[in-house]
Amino acid sequence: MPLEKFSYDNRTVKWFAYACIGWGLIGMLAGLWAALALVLPDLSLGFAPTTFGRLRPVHTNAVIFAFVGNGIFMGVYYSLQRLCKARMFSDILSKIHFWGWQAIIAGGALTLFMGCTTGKEYAELEWPFDIAITLIWLVFGANMLGTILRRREAHLYVAIWFYIGTWVAIAMLHIVNSFELPLSFLKSYSAYAGVQDALVQWWYGHNAVAFFLTTPYLGLMYYFVPKAANRPVYSYRWSIIHFWALIFIYIWAGPHHLLYTALPEWAQSLGTVFSIMLIAPSWGGMLNGLLTLRGAWDRVREDAILKFFVVALTCYGMATFEGPMLSLKNVNAISHYTDWTIAHVHVGALGWNGFLTFGILYWLLPRIFSTNLYSKKWANTHFWIGTLGIIFYVIPLYWAAFTQSMMWKQFTPEGQLKFQFLETVNTIVPMYALRAFGGTLYLSGVILMIVNLTKTILRGTFVANEPAEAAPLPKVIVTHGKAHWHSWIERRPIQLVVFSLIVVGIGGILELIPTFLIKSNIPTITSVKPYTPLELHGRDIYIREGCYTCHSQMIRPFRDEVARYGEYSKAGEFIYDHPFQWGSKRTGPDLARIGGKYPNSWHYNHMMDPTSMSPGSIMPQYPWLFEDKVDKTLTPPMINVMRKLGVPYALGYEKQANADMEKQAQEITASLQKDKLPIQPDREIVALIAYLQRLGKDIKATH
Amino acid sequence: MNKKLVNISALLLLSLTAAAQDRPEPPSELSNPVAIVLLTVIIGLLIAIGILGSVVISAMDIYKDRIKKSGTVLTILLLLVAGQAMAQDTPAAKTTLINGLSQTSFYLLVSVIVLEIAVIISLLFTLRILVGIERKRRIKPVKEAVPGKPKISWLDKLNDTKSLDADSEADVDMGHDYDGIHELNNPTPPWWRYGFYCSILFAVVYLWRFQSAPTQAEELASAEAAAAEEKAEYLKLAANNIDEKSVKQLTDPADLAAAQKLFSTNCAPCHGPQGQGVVGPNLTDDYWLHGGKINDVFSTIKYGVADKGMKSWKDDFSPRQLAQLASYIKSIHGSNPPNPKEKQGILEQ
């Protein structure tokens, strides 16, 4: 058969590589800033966009969707073309994909700094971005599938299975989790409430880790590790088993983020057992990668790229063993809400995603610039600084987590809590400082890489269209190599898409639908009433400032938590919470029952300067809440949207809402006035106080 | 003759284990879910032993010339095992319950299972030796002839990562070529495979156990009960039983120093570092909102005044600490700190 001549598109790969590096730097800087702010709270500068609550979503979104996201696209665009022996389906789609994604990231970062957030972790971007992400994801899918359909290679390599699985699962997760009703151009409310919202959100959140940080990177691993090591993949059958097992089991594990919460216990148990079953499929990926390096270990000593790959795979293995352990209820009782989770995810993010990306960048950029890496020595230095950075990052946090959790749970012989919350925070602040040092090391390694790669690029010549040739696909595809039953689906991309959708869909359907339909999962509490208009505004402020990044609203049924925060949280208390605000980390204390615990004046002073009420507090100051006014024009649509979502406000209440709001605001200002704290009733602080004073109170009305 | 011996010893073992499984079960314990599972496992394993045993025996039949050695080994092994099974049968006193089973029954059942697993492993081992010898002789006579070939250790067997040399690598090459990437088709390491099966087994058992495990609320209730008991024990011993009726003003400097520390971290935010009053009232003047006697102050701290923003501190401080605090507040009376808050409440000297 005559060979066809064509060329690979390297330009899009280059753009994605640059975007990956650039956003990576920004995302990591935001992370470092946030880490330092925990040690030096004044770093928030009394300026809303630089408070921890807004920096943290910027950091997480930037490193996940911008750094890793662009890393995925870089690797996929490079490897897919070569594995399919075809140029990307459409240069225009590639362009739309690239610029669309960057526009989403830039706009997303900007709006997150402005405080526009849905309040759902890792899905903070507001509804216009959710739609844009869906569209760009479809463009990516069309471009990828188009390329696959026009391939000159009969069978799809394992890397492509992972790309397809990723695409299908992310599309499903993103769309289901993003059901929301817009209030204004940049504000919406989740269509789900309370327990259901929590389940959907962590089904999404956990699988964002699975299908954005794991499966696409496993795909990249399957291409770049054998390429860089020049060794055959260790086991084909292993890749089949672990691919299908991984995507099937992963989707079920979301509820392990909600152990000991008000989530129905059967769902929690499913989360636990599927997490345990995930160990082997995850390790299958790690081991297949590491064993592929057999016969190349002598080169690992000199080759920085292989070193990065080895540590990346090892970190992947550690994180995927630790994760299931954290999903056991007795371990989770210690680890949850502490820095253990943060350490755990950073083993994955810094080690697995970061190091694999760096290895790929060092391998790929010199190739598309047809030159050699500027300095192998610098790359090795980067490797060692980065590794040290990871160690300095995670060990202090593990230590901090253990210390704090043990302190939380200690009682005196008289049966009193031994430590105030603040004491436990102040004990671990030195660990936070060490963590920031680790982050600085890691970041300096990245900067060294940027210099090294820039020098490499400057001395090379860019090959925008790399010539290639291959025979076209024959009409009848003959199985290559040894026969294997799995090669049936490797020849059929459409079936592969459909099968992966079914496989990832099962777990989601079986967990979500019962929670939505079975009433007994969320027992009704009659005294729980909808929020007042002022409290709704206060809640929006709470979400806007990212309070949920440091404060939970979910008291677990433990003796220490009940003693510290009050009666444990019940599922029925959250039925009007669109979105839920349970949080996942307690840098500050739980707020589920903060209502009525302190006088209004305490909250006033505390938001103005937290250290005045809680000496030693590391919470930032919120001076703008005392100047900015609540937007009254939003009250009627807010009531309407909430009613549409099922909150039982009487018909026509939207007309009366503003009057009610003013009345409640007047009451709060009057009480503040008594304590010589004059404030206008239309200020945001009044709404926030109203919300905080309401939290957790409804249930007490029954007693 | 040897075959008979093996058969007899296997039967002996079967009957013994069967006896062991029935004997520790009083009828009430038979209905226990844990017991049922353990018994099911025991029976399942017994069946496996039976099948394996007959396989081993027939394998031995084929290699009569080799039986003598391995046959005796097996007999000794089985006899040993059987002896152990008998040793398990000593009755022990019922003390604590494990999952609703008495300790004796639980450990007995578990050790029967362990024993059975040991038997299965030894049978498998024997079978492997027999079959392995045969296979090596038939298929790879050349390789066996290679002198100095290292013996495969149990660790390697567990790991079973093949294709270390170019020859065997060519054996398992799938013949794929994706942009220069080749794929071998090595087996998955047995430890990984069995680990996966174990995790699935764990999942099944966990979900099944979930039916009978205490709920979160029950866990909390039992933790609270245990804590209350501990606390009661402690209070009986300690001279700590102070309430608002029995409280006396303390004057010991150590008590007051301890109280001052508590005051500055907990009370100062609202009452000022010198008790001059900020959000909360002045504590140093002659005016009191809720009574100025030591008993009243103690009671105000202990129960709080919810509608005025004073929280109840009884869960944060011990009775002794409450007494220290109340005494400290009495001790700063009349200290006239700077910037005092205006008078609130009733004059009380």
Chai-1 contact restraints between the chains, C-beta under 6 A:
chainA,res_idxA,chainB,res_idxB,connection_type,confidence,min_distance_angstrom,max_distance_angstrom,comment,restraint_id
A,R82,B,D179,contact,1.0,0.0,6.0,A-B,restraint_1
A,L83,B,Y178,contact,1.0,0.0,6.0,A-B,restraint_2
A,L83,B,D179,contact,1.0,0.0,6.0,A-B,restraint_3
A,Y157,B,Y178,contact,1.0,0.0,6.0,A-B,restraint_4
A,P226,B,I181,contact,1.0,0.0,6.0,A-B,restraint_5
A,P232,B,H182,contact,1.0,0.0,6.0,A-B,restraint_6
A,P232,B,L184,contact,1.0,0.0,6.0,A-B,restraint_7
A,V233,B,E183,contact,1.0,0.0,6.0,A-B,restraint_8
A,Y234,B,L184,contact,1.0,0.0,6.0,A-B,restraint_9
A,Y234,B,N186,contact,1.0,0.0,6.0,A-B,restraint_10
A,S235,B,N186,contact,1.0,0.0,6.0,A-B,restraint_11
A,Y236,B,M174,contact,1.0,0.0,6.0,A-B,restraint_12
A,Y236,B,E183,contact,1.0,0.0,6.0,A-B,restraint_13
A,Y236,B,N185,contact,1.0,0.0,6.0,A-B,restraint_14
A,R237,B,N185,contact,1.0,0.0,6.0,A-B,restraint_15
A,W238,B,T188,contact,1.0,0.0,6.0,A-B,restraint_16
A,S269,B,L207,contact,1.0,0.0,6.0,A-B,restraint_17
A,S269,B,F210,contact,1.0,0.0,6.0,A-B,restraint_18
A,V273,B,A203,contact,1.0,0.0,6.0,A-B,restraint_19
A,V273,B,Y206,contact,1.0,0.0,6.0,A-B,restraint_20
A,V273,B,L207,contact,1.0,0.0,6.0,A-B,restraint_21
A,I276,B,S199,contact,1.0,0.0,6.0,A-B,restraint_22
A,I276,B,F202,contact,1.0,0.0,6.0,A-B,restraint_23
A,M277,B,S199,contact,1.0,0.0,6.0,A-B,restraint_24
A,M277,B,I200,contact,1.0,0.0,6.0,A-B,restraint_25
A,M277,B,A203,contact,1.0,0.0,6.0,A-B,restraint_26
A,I279,B,S199,contact,1.0,0.0,6.0,A-B,restraint_27
A,A280,B,G195,contact,1.0,0.0,6.0,A-B,restraint_28
A,A280,B,F196,contact,1.0,0.0,6.0,A-B,restraint_29
A,A280,B,S199,contact,1.0,0.0,6.0,A-B,restraint_30
A,P413,B,Y234,contact,1.0,0.0,6.0,A-B,restraint_31
A,E414,B,S318,contact,1.0,0.0,6.0,A-B,restraint_32
A,G415,B,K231,contact,1.0,0.0,6.0,A-B,restraint_33
A,Q416,B,S318,contact,1.0,0.0,6.0,A-B,restraint_34
A,G481,B,M174,contact,1.0,0.0,6.0,A-B,restraint_35
A,G481,B,G175,contact,1.0,0.0,6.0,A-B,restraint_36
A,G481,B,H176,contact,1.0,0.0,6.0,A-B,restraint_37
A,K482,B,M174,contact,1.0,0.0,6.0,A-B,restraint_38
A,K482,B,G175,contact,1.0,0.0,6.0,A-B,restraint_39
A,P557,B,Q216,contact,1.0,0.0,6.0,A-B,restraint_40
A,P557,B,A217,contact,1.0,0.0,6.0,A-B,restraint_41
A,P557,B,L220,contact,1.0,0.0,6.0,A-B,restraint_42
A,R559,B,A223,contact,1.0,0.0,6.0,A-B,restraint_43
A,R559,B,E224,contact,1.0,0.0,6.0,A-B,restraint_44
A,R559,B,A227,contact,1.0,0.0,6.0,A-B,restraint_45
A,A563,B,D315,contact,1.0,0.0,6.0,A-B,restraint_46
A,K597,B,K311,contact,1.0,0.0,6.0,A-B,restraint_47
A,P599,B,G309,contact,1.0,0.0,6.0,A-B,restraint_48
A,S601,B,V279,contact,1.0,0.0,6.0,A-B,restraint_49
A,M613,B,P269,contact,1.0,0.0,6.0,A-B,restraint_50
A,D675,B,V279,contact,1.0,0.0,6.0,A-B,restraint_51
